[in-house]
Amino acid sequence: MEEKPVNGSGSMGAIAAVFQWWCFNVIVIVMNKWIFQKLDFKFPLTVSTIHFICSALGAYIAIKVLKLKQLIEVNPADRWSRIFPMSCVFCLNIVLGNVSLRYIPVSFMQTIKSLTPATTVVLQWLVWNKKFDRRVWLSLIPVVGGIMLTSITETSFNTFGFLAAFFGCVVTSTKTILAESLLHGYNFDSINTVYYMAPFATMILSLPALILEGGGVVGWMATHDSPLQTWLIVFLSGICAFCLNFSIFYVIKTTTAVTFNVAGNMKVAVAIIISWLIFRNPIPVLNALGCSITLLGCTFYGYVRHKLSEEAKAISYQALEKSEFPLSNKV
């Protein structure tokens, strides 16, 4: 993503885009945690399935009814060979996020999710044998170190929740890496992505949710005082989850790469602060220090990747100039 000049209305548009992205992200995280903790609706597969149903309906309405985006046509063979595998990864990513929220505090989950840049680099290095500049590896040290400090000092540490959040990072990295190859040739935006993947994800997740959690949901409804209110909140969180996907498109379109990276890390900090104000989960000083080191490390990593990208562009431009004007330096 190239740097864009920001001025006037463009600056205000970028600020508005980032703000609504933050709002939807925090709302989804807090609502899901509220559903699991305060409403005692401890069924992450069911919640994820409802989210996918809302996302599928929302994308259909946005494209087919409201005409907010143009539908990118995909042939049937590619739907199964390309989009279905991506949908499986997409589905697993959402489920692991909800499962981790079920067992660990928002602050801890969000900090672990910041490990995604590190898992992406390691996967590309191990699986694709991709080489990285030494500065990239060095920039990951504070990210990993901060997460280790946070994990050691977390008072509400839960092994299952930690593993769900960690493997969620691995799945997110895998999704990012696979998207380039599986969706090659299709210039998907976020709405088209949801339009094609959410129905597959709903299909994939419905049966496991029914088998593993169906009985528990029925028992919960029989003993809960106001199940309709809870179901309404679950569906509202699903609508907000779709709006979050929609908002990401505008953030990417209206901000620069560096701004997007910094705003993403600030979004994590905002989510942690607001969730702490609501749920009051204890955050020791060393734990808060670990969170801060991780977020600063992620910002530094984004800056390093941006600088390396700029250097690569400069080298390519110089090479192009030499190839186009081979005699320019001769007398």
C-alpha positions in Angstrom: 0.0 0.0 0.0 1.5 3.3 -1.0 1.7 6.5 1.0 -1.0 8.9 0.1 -1.1 12.6 0.7 -3.5 13.4 3.4 -5.2 16.8 3.5 -8.5 18.5 4.2 -11.4 16.2 3.7 -9.1 13.3 3.0 -7.7 13.6 6.5 -11.1 13.8 8.1 -12.3 10.8 6.1 -9.3 8.8 7.3 -10.0 9.7 10.9 -13.7 8.9 10.6 -12.8 5.5 9.0 -10.4 4.6 11.7 -12.8 5.7 14.4 -15.7 3.6 13.2 -13.3 0.6 12.7 -12.3 1.0 16.3 -15.9 1.3 17.5 -17.1 -1.9 15.7 -14.0 -3.9 16.8 -14.4 -2.9 20.5 -18.2 -3.5 20.3 -17.8 -7.0 18.9 -15.1 -8.0 21.4 -16.9 -6.6 24.4 -20.3 -8.1 23.3 -18.8 -11.5 22.8 -17.1 -11.4 26.2 -20.3 -10.2 27.8 -22.2 -13.1 26.2 -19.7 -15.7 27.5 -19.1 -14.2 30.9 -22.1 -12.1 32.0 -24.9 -14.0 30.2 -23.3 -17.4 30.9 -23.9 -18.4 27.2 -20.7 -20.5 27.0 -21.2 -21.8 23.4 -18.5 -20.3 21.1 -19.4 -22.6 18.1 -23.0 -21.5 18.3 -22.0 -17.8 18.5 -19.6 -18.2 15.6 -22.3 -19.9 13.5 -24.8 -17.0 14.2 -22.1 -14.5 13.3 -21.5 -16.2 9.9 -25.3 -16.3 9.2 -25.5 -12.5 9.9 -22.4 -11.9 7.8 -23.8 -13.9 4.9 -27.1 -12.1 5.0 -25.4 -8.7 5.4 -23.1 -9.2 2.4 -26.0 -10.4 0.3 -28.1 -7.3 1.2 -25.1 -5.0 0.7 -24.3 -6.3 -2.8 -27.6 -7.6 -4.2 -30.2 -5.3 -2.5 -28.4 -2.0 -1.7 -25.8 -2.2 -4.5 -23.1 -0.9 -2.2 -20.5 -3.0 -3.9 -20.1 -4.7 -7.3 -20.2 -8.5 -7.2 -17.1 -10.1 -8.5 -18.1 -13.2 -10.4 -16.4 -16.5 -9.5 -16.9 -19.7 -11.5 -18.3 -22.7 -9.7 -15.1 -24.8 -9.9 -13.1 -22.0 -8.2 -15.7 -21.7 -5.5 -14.8 -25.2 -4.3 -11.1 -25.4 -5.2 -10.2 -21.9 -4.0 -12.9 -20.3 -1.8 -13.9 -23.4 0.1 -10.4 -24.0 1.6 -10.1 -20.4 2.5 -13.5 -20.6 4.1 -12.3 -23.5 6.3 -9.4 -21.4 7.5 -11.6 -18.3 7.9 -14.0 -20.3 10.0 -11.3 -21.8 12.2 -9.9 -18.3 12.8 -13.2 -16.9 14.0 -13.9 -20.0 16.2 -10.5 -19.9 17.9 -11.0 -16.2 18.7 -14.4 -16.8 20.3 -13.1 -19.9 22.2 -10.2 -17.9 23.6 -12.6 -15.1 24.7 -14.6 -17.8 26.5 -11.6 -18.7 28.8 -9.3 -15.7 29.1 -9.6 -11.9 29.6 -9.9 -9.6 26.6 -6.6 -7.9 27.5 -4.7 -11.2 27.4 -6.4 -12.4 24.2 -5.7 -9.2 22.4 -2.1 -9.2 23.4 -1.6 -12.8 22.2 -3.2 -11.9 18.9 -0.4 -9.3 18.5 1.9 -12.3 17.9 0.4 -12.6 14.4 3.3 -10.8 12.6 5.8 -13.1 14.2 3.9 -16.3 13.3 3.5 -15.0 9.7 7.2 -14.4 9.3 8.1 -17.8 10.9 5.6 -19.7 8.7 6.9 -18.0 5.5 10.4 -18.8 6.6 9.8 -22.5 7.5 7.2 -23.5 4.8 8.1 -21.3 1.9 11.8 -20.8 2.7 11.4 -17.0 2.4 14.3 -14.9 3.4 13.9 -11.9 5.7 16.1 -9.0 6.5 17.9 -9.1 9.8 16.0 -6.0 10.9 12.7 -7.9 10.6 13.8 -10.6 13.0 15.2 -8.0 15.4 11.9 -6.1 15.3 10.1 -9.2 16.5 12.1 -9.6 19.7 10.0 -7.0 21.7 6.8 -8.6 20.3 7.7 -12.1 21.5 9.3 -10.8 24.7 6.3 -8.7 25.6 3.9 -11.6 25.1 6.1 -13.9 27.2 6.1 -11.3 30.1 2.3 -10.9 29.7 1.7 -14.7 29.8 3.9 -15.2 32.9 2.2 -12.4 34.9 -1.4 -13.1 33.8 -3.4 -13.8 36.9 -6.3 -15.3 34.9 -4.1 -17.6 32.8 -5.9 -20.5 31.3 -4.0 -23.0 29.2 -6.9 -23.9 26.9 -7.7 -20.2 26.3 -4.0 -19.4 25.7 -3.6 -22.2 23.2 -6.8 -21.2 21.3 -5.6 -17.6 21.0 -2.1 -18.7 20.0 -3.3 -21.1 17.3 -5.7 -18.4 16.2 -2.6 -16.3 15.4 -1.1 -19.2 13.4 -4.4 -19.7 11.5 -4.6 -15.9 10.8 -1.1 -16.0 9.4 -2.0 -19.1 7.3 -5.1 -17.3 6.0 -3.0 -14.3 5.0 -0.4 -16.4 3.2 -2.9 -18.7 1.5 -5.1 -15.8 0.3 -2.5 -14.6 -2.2 -2.3 -18.0 -3.9 -5.9 -19.3 -3.5 -7.6 -16.1 -4.5 -5.1 -15.2 -7.2 -6.8 -13.4 -10.1 -9.8 -12.3 -7.9 -9.4 -8.7 -6.6 -11.7 -9.3 -3.7 -12.6 -6.5 -1.3 -13.9 -7.3 2.2 -17.5 -7.5 1.3 -17.0 -9.8 -1.7 -14.8 -12.0 0.6 -17.6 -12.3 3.2 -20.2 -12.8 0.4 -18.5 -15.9 -0.8 -16.9 -17.3 2.4 -19.6 -16.8 5.0 -22.1 -19.2 3.5 -19.4 -21.9 3.3 -18.3 -21.1 6.8 -21.9 -21.4 8.0 -22.2 -24.8 6.3 -18.9 -26.0 7.8 -19.7 -25.0 11.3 -23.4 -25.7 11.7 -23.1 -29.5 12.2 -20.3 -29.4 14.8 -22.2 -26.6 16.6 -25.4 -28.7 16.6 -23.6 -31.9 17.7 -21.3 -30.5 20.3 -23.4 -27.6 21.8 -27.0 -28.3 20.8 -27.9 -30.1 24.0 -26.1 -27.5 26.1 -28.0 -24.7 24.4 -31.4 -26.4 24.9 -30.5 -27.0 28.6 -29.4 -23.4 29.0 -32.7 -22.1 27.5 -34.7 -24.2 29.9 -32.9 -22.8 32.9 -32.3 -19.2 31.8 -34.7 -16.4 32.8 -34.6 -14.3 29.6 -33.3 -16.4 26.7 -34.8 -14.1 24.1 -32.8 -11.1 25.3 -29.6 -13.2 25.1 -30.4 -14.4 21.6 -31.0 -10.7 20.6 -27.6 -9.7 21.9 -26.0 -12.7 20.1 -27.6 -11.6 16.8 -26.6 -8.0 17.4 -23.0 -9.0 17.9 -23.2 -10.9 14.6 -24.5 -7.8 12.8 -21.7 -5.8 14.4 -19.2 -8.4 13.2 -20.4 -8.0 9.7 -20.1 -4.2 10.0 -16.6 -4.7 11.3 -15.6 -6.5 8.1 -17.3 -3.8 6.0 -15.4 -1.0 8.0 -12.0 -2.6 7.3 -12.4 -1.9 3.6 -12.8 1.8 4.1 -9.9 2.0 6.5 -7.6 0.3 4.0 -8.8 2.6 1.2 -8.5 5.9 3.2 -5.3 5.4 5.2 -1.6 4.7 4.4 0.2 1.5 5.3 2.0 3.1 8.3 -1.3 4.7 9.6 -3.1 1.4 9.2 -0.4 -0.4 11.3 -0.3 2.2 14.0 -4.1 2.5 14.2 -4.4 -1.3 14.5 -2.1 -1.4 17.5 -3.9 1.6 19.1 -7.1 -0.3 18.5 -5.8 -3.2 20.6 -4.9 -0.7 23.4 -8.4 0.9 23.2 -10.0 -2.6 23.3 -7.9 -3.6 26.4 -8.7 -0.3 28.3 -12.5 -0.4 27.6 -12.8 -4.1 28.4 -10.9 -3.5 31.7 -13.3 -0.7 32.5 -16.3 -3.0 31.9 -15.1 -6.4 33.2 -12.5 -5.2 35.8 -10.2 -8.1 35.3 -7.0 -7.6 37.3 -4.0 -6.4 35.3 -0.8 -6.4 37.3 1.9 -3.8 36.6 4.2 -6.3 34.9 1.3 -7.6 32.8 0.5 -4.1 31.6 4.2 -3.5 30.9 4.2 -6.7 28.8 1.1 -5.5 26.8 2.8 -2.1 26.2 6.1 -3.7 25.0 4.1 -6.0 22.7 2.2 -3.1 21.1 5.3 -1.0 20.7 7.0 -3.9 19.2 4.2 -4.4 16.7 4.4 -0.7 15.8 8.2 -1.0 15.3 7.8 -4.1 13.2 5.3 -2.3 10.9 7.7 0.6 10.6 10.6 -1.7 9.7 8.5 -3.5 7.0 7.5 -0.2 5.6 11.1 1.1 5.4 12.2 -2.1 3.7 9.4 -1.8 1.2 10.5 1.8 0.5 14.1 0.7 0.1 13.0 -2.1 -2.3 11.0 0.4 -4.4 14.0 2.8 -4.5 16.3 0.0 -5.7 13.9 -1.1 -8.4 13.5 2.5 -9.6 17.2 3.0 -9.8 17.6 -0.3 -11.7 14.9 0.8 -14.1 16.6 4.1 -14.7 19.8 2.4 -15.5 18.2 0.0 -17.9 16.3 2.8 -19.7 19.3 5.2 -19.9 22.4 2.9 -20.1 24.6 5.7 -21.6 23.5 8.5 -19.3 26.6 8.3 -17.2 29.1 8.1 -20.1 30.7 11.1 -21.7 
